[in-house]
Amino acid sequence: MPRPKTKTELLDASAKNFESLFAFIEKLPEEYKERQYDLNGRDETIADVLCHLHEWHLMMERWYLDGMAGKKPAMPKEGYTWKTVPEMNREIWKQYQGTSLKDAVQLIKKSHKKIMSLIEKHSDEELFTPKHYPWTGTTSLGSYFVSATSSHYDWGLKTIKPILKLVKK
């Protein structure tokens, strides 16, 4: 699917990719849902992947709220730079260790709903005009939302899909 360029495309792609992620999880046999795997050198469970997505939703929400309030958001997160995202993602992983799949599902569904409601507030112009909001720098608000939703959900599905090979053995 091409990268969204309109509000409608963004909402549709986000909803579709979110639904695809959960459709995949729901089809897995129960005994595969809570197992540990080597998914990507960091995440070991489906819950790890969902918590990662959830935390990126929370960061996106913080950027948005700070930016819209006229502040300069700490991006990607206080104490980190875009170059240190792998270390930050490792800290996110540590933060959510022990989170059950049930709890991870509740967290991500709640934060997904919040992010979608933030997207809903904006026009195509507000979302996809680069530099429309000073806090987004040279990019657009929509680009940040794409990265936190549709593109990231696609990453999540690709990360857990290898589990399917184990189920079919």
Phi, psi and omega in degrees: 000132180293156180298130181302141180234359177224164178301315180299314178299319179295313179297317181294313180296320179296313180296315182297312182291326176295313179297321179297318178301313182285329176297319178297312181299315183296330181283342180291143173299145184309319184293345178266346186285330184253359180293162174262142180221166168261091186277320184202021182086355178225297183285137184241345181224164175299321179300322178301316181294316180295321178293324176300312179298318179300313182295324176292328172299314181297320178295316179301318179297319178295316178302313183298308183297316178296312182298316181289340177273005178087007178266165174265112181294147172283106183240131003283331180199152180310128178090359182230157173239172178298334178286337182256020178304319178303319178294319178297316179297326176295319178295321176300315179303313180298318183302325186258008179301136181092356178286127179288161177298319180302313180292321179298319178298316179297317180299310185290324179295322179292314182288327176299315180300318179297314181296318179298322179291329175292318178300317182304331184289348190246154175274169174305315182299313180296324183281320193243010173269116178303143178066013179300321176248128182306325184291344180273001179065226184275358183256190180247158176301318180301324179298319176295318179294320177302314182296326182274349183235264191306311180294321182288325177295322177297317176301315181300316179295315178298328181290320183267347183303325178303341177302327182302324178298324180290323181294323184282350181286000000 
